[in-house]
Amino acid sequence: MMEKLFQTTSYAEYWWKASYKNGFGVHSPFLFRFIEDVLEDERYFYAYQDVETIRKDLLTWKQSIPFMEVGALSHWANQSSERQISDITKYSSVSSKYGQLLFRLSNYFQPKTIVEFGTSVGISSMYLAAGNPDAELISFDYNESLVRIANSNFVSLKLKNAHAEVGLFEEKLTKMASRFDKIDFLMLDGNHRKEPTILYYEFLKPLFDNNTVVVLDDIHWSQGMEEAWDFIRMQKEVSMSIDLFQFGILFFRKEFLGNKQHFIVKF
Ligand SMILES: C[S@@+](CC[C@H](N)C(=O)[O-])C[C@H]1O[C@@H](n2cnc3c(N)ncnc32)[C@H](O)[C@@H]1O
């Protein structure tokens, strides 16, 4: 209830401050191209229909699986609850609008390594992996049943470049440096609280390079998430940040560094 009220106020503020729909009045050539070629790209890709067909199917699955709410992790071993797959799909997956944006981001920036924290049933992973078949996508989630469902969705869509792995973010993070030289595209979409979000970012930062793109989901979900977003986008290595309300996108390109920029863009 509190979060709904927060999100409504936050959305009104975002809409009031946001500019640059259709690239109008944009002075940064990078941002102008990004708006034209990615945000406003209205082409229809076949992958959109493929992923949405899987989502539609999952929305009919009434079986229940073990499910733990985010934030309850400190005592998760003691708690057990169940939720229907249809509900999990409905409430925790990226919307089609933002999922299709993930496809276009992946397609536009052509990342080789995509790492996602928060798989759920794999909707966002499928969009990302389909956007660039040359990428290797690895997605983490502590929920074994969800990981199983996501991996079988990847098989259904013949996305050989996508794989979901069971594990707590906190454990996976400590092993990232031995598994990856660098991360080209990072999607952070789980445990939407201030301290964990900042912690995940700090842990992963050494794996970013000039061309890395980071997407943070739900940056205006709560006061804590908004604080995490503001803290992270102000870090010295971030050279450009874009607030789309649902997603916050970070760039680290050295060419922007002298002139660190933050944009709130209507999407
Ligand atoms: C919002 S959902 C991800 C949705 C997915 N990215 C999509 O849009 O299709 C967040 C997921 O993160 C997982 N999660 C949350 N905290 C976690 C943690 N500390 N370690 C591992 N998984 C976690 C939950 O199990 C949940 O499935």
The ligand as an SDF file (V2000), in Angstrom:
LIG
                    3D

 27 29  0  0  0  0  0  0  0  0999 V2000
   11.4390   -9.7590  -10.2390 C   0  0  0  0  0  0  0  0  0  0  0  0
   11.9160  -11.4360  -10.3280 S   0  0  0  0  0  0  0  0  0  0  0  0
   12.8490  -11.5120  -11.8180 C   0  0  0  0  0  0  0  0  0  0  0  0
   11.9910  -11.3100  -13.0340 C   0  0  0  0  0  0  0  0  0  0  0  0
   12.6960  -11.5730  -14.3490 C   0  0  0  0  0  0  0  0  0  0  0  0
   13.9270  -10.8140  -14.4660 N   0  0  0  0  0  0  0  0  0  0  0  0
   11.7850  -11.1850  -15.4870 C   0  0  0  0  0  0  0  0  0  0  0  0
   11.5600   -9.9740  -15.6720 O   0  0  0  0  0  0  0  0  0  0  0  0
   11.2710  -12.0540  -16.1950 O   0  0  0  0  0  0  0  0  0  0  0  0
   13.1600  -11.5330   -9.1060 C   0  0  0  0  0  0  0  0  0  0  0  0
   13.7290  -12.9210   -8.8900 C   0  0  0  0  0  0  0  0  0  0  0  0
   14.8770  -12.7790   -8.0720 O   0  0  0  0  0  0  0  0  0  0  0  0
   14.9910  -13.9130   -7.2270 C   0  0  0  0  0  0  0  0  0  0  0  0
   15.7790  -13.4720   -6.0460 N   0  0  0  0  0  0  0  0  0  0  0  0
   15.5020  -12.4630   -5.1980 C   0  0  0  0  0  0  0  0  0  0  0  0
   16.4600  -12.3310   -4.2750 N   0  0  0  0  0  0  0  0  0  0  0  0
   17.3970  -13.2750   -4.5550 C   0  0  0  0  0  0  0  0  0  0  0  0
   18.6590  -13.6180   -3.9930 C   0  0  0  0  0  0  0  0  0  0  0  0
   19.1500  -12.9460   -2.9630 N   0  0  0  0  0  0  0  0  0  0  0  0
   19.3530  -14.6380   -4.5360 N   0  0  0  0  0  0  0  0  0  0  0  0
   18.8660  -15.3150   -5.6030 C   0  0  0  0  0  0  0  0  0  0  0  0
   17.6770  -15.0320   -6.1960 N   0  0  0  0  0  0  0  0  0  0  0  0
   16.9530  -14.0130   -5.6900 C   0  0  0  0  0  0  0  0  0  0  0  0
   13.5580  -14.3150   -6.9030 C   0  0  0  0  0  0  0  0  0  0  0  0
   13.4800  -15.6970   -6.6880 O   0  0  0  0  0  0  0  0  0  0  0  0
   12.7980  -13.8710   -8.1560 C   0  0  0  0  0  0  0  0  0  0  0  0
   12.5030  -14.9730   -8.9940 O   0  0  0  0  0  0  0  0  0  0  0  0
  1  2  1  0
  2  3  1  0
  2 10  1  0
  3  4  1  0
  4  5  1  0
  5  6  1  0
  5  7  1  0
  7  8  2  0
  7  9  1  0
 10 11  1  0
 11 12  1  0
 11 26  1  0
 12 13  1  0
 13 14  1  0
 13 24  1  0
 14 15  1  0
 14 23  1  0
 15 16  2  0
 16 17  1  0
 17 18  1  0
 17 23  2  0
 18 19  1  0
 18 20  2  0
 20 21  1  0
 21 22  2  0
 22 23  1  0
 24 25  1  0
 24 26  1  0
 26 27  1  0
M  CHG  2   2   1   9  -1
M  END
$$$$
